[in-house]
Amino acid sequence: MDLFAFRTAGKVVVGRGALVQAGPEAASLGKGRALVVTDGTMVDLGLVQKLVQNLQANGVEADVFADVEPEPSLKTAIKCAARLQGKGYDLVVGLGGGSCLDVAKAGAAAMEDPQGLPRYLGTNKVPGRKIGLFLIPTTAGTGTEVTPNAIVLDTDKQEKQGIVSPYLYADVSLVDPELTLSKSASVTAATGMDAMTHAIEAFVSRNASPMTDLLALEAVRLIGGSLRKAVADGSDVEAREQVMMGSMLAGMAFANAGLGAVHAIAMALGGFGVTHGRANALMLPYVMRFNRESSPAKFARLAPALGLEVQGLSDDEAGKKAVDAVAVLGKDVGCPQTLKDVGIGPDRFDLLVKKSFDQQRLLANNPRPAGMAELEQICRSALG
Ligand SMILES: [Fe+2]
């Protein structure tokens, strides 16, 4: 067995109603002043008020920064860091979808030098973190509550970039499936397919380990088994729970194993305004088809995790069946199937390939080498 290491969040509190543990957890760590980083929707839903009351009831003072937009910009992260700078906060609490959590993480990383935040883009550039970090996801998809990544959009370059640092692992993450009940079918579908992509890319990654394989396969099983139900009936808390658990496990897997070409292309599509989950859902089957020959035995193992009958099939046949099932899942939950579906035509094709190629951090983990020619081949197959 190759040497491997594994990291995750300091503590995860998982289950229906976990939100009410925010105050006691903060108090037990001796945190007295918190800034809740969130968005207007969370305020409107009353979740921010509920959280703030819970914090206050446990002796933790809380202010609110509710300026996070979807697919958040570098500027918003800088603004958040500036809100934290010199105000005596000892805890930042991210509440919301991946956008809110990523801004909370980036803000925490840069609170001593907000304008210097661009320097932290990349891997291992953050010098440290002097504030507690709590994360409370309200979507089941990004897995950011258990990863060292914060993704922001550089609006000047129209490019999504990541801050990746072990200092961005949360001290505590509260994973409460009831918080996802208000999500629409389309958000549930897109975020769920993002989580499925995390699981599959981590599983076939060059940096996969026995630990990440275990987590990734279970995530594939949970998401594959329940995403249709969660999308068809948003009040099905059982299905919501399974998908959210799958999303967290997938996050733990990819935080350590890394992601691959699906995410490289999705990051490029993000610069064109295609939301992250939809971009991944769309590209996942095409990249799987390209990657399958690199490790037929591994792709074959995805089939039983997806609930498929594989008796008597060769690895090649089982792997093919798994890819087809993932494509059908994406279609069944209403995600886009081709680049044409998301408004990307031949006019932006070359730029898409180039921007995808720029994501070398991700492409390095892809099980089959993917240079410009290969990315072009994959994207061409997805044009529609
Ligand atoms: Fe993702």
Residues whose N, C-alpha, C, O or C-beta is under 5 A from the ligand:
A	BS01	LIG	D194
